[in-house]
Amino acid sequence: MDTRILLVDDEPDIVLMIKEALQREGYQVDVATDGDAAVKKRNLNQILFC
């Protein structure tokens, strides 16, 4: 699957759990731990929705 998801959360345990679940479903997952990092990743990777 070519779908890429930007996961934004500041709780490492939650991020790990959700990221692993999404990857098992075939998604590519980028992670940001706060809003500023999410905006930077969105701009770098040309993510349309986050």
Steps between C-alpha positions, in 0.01 A plus 500: 500500500635844411295691754707707739361619834634773725440394861519785751501434875724589792461168681772255385310187607188607311705587191671163502175308537319690224801505268545122524129439440500724192816340363346154539217625278755605238521874560821701499506703822684823574501615863503849651495568873353850485324742270815677380664173401180391326491816288866457405450136402184586309687765303802277433297199390225695324233337715161639406310415819614439854 
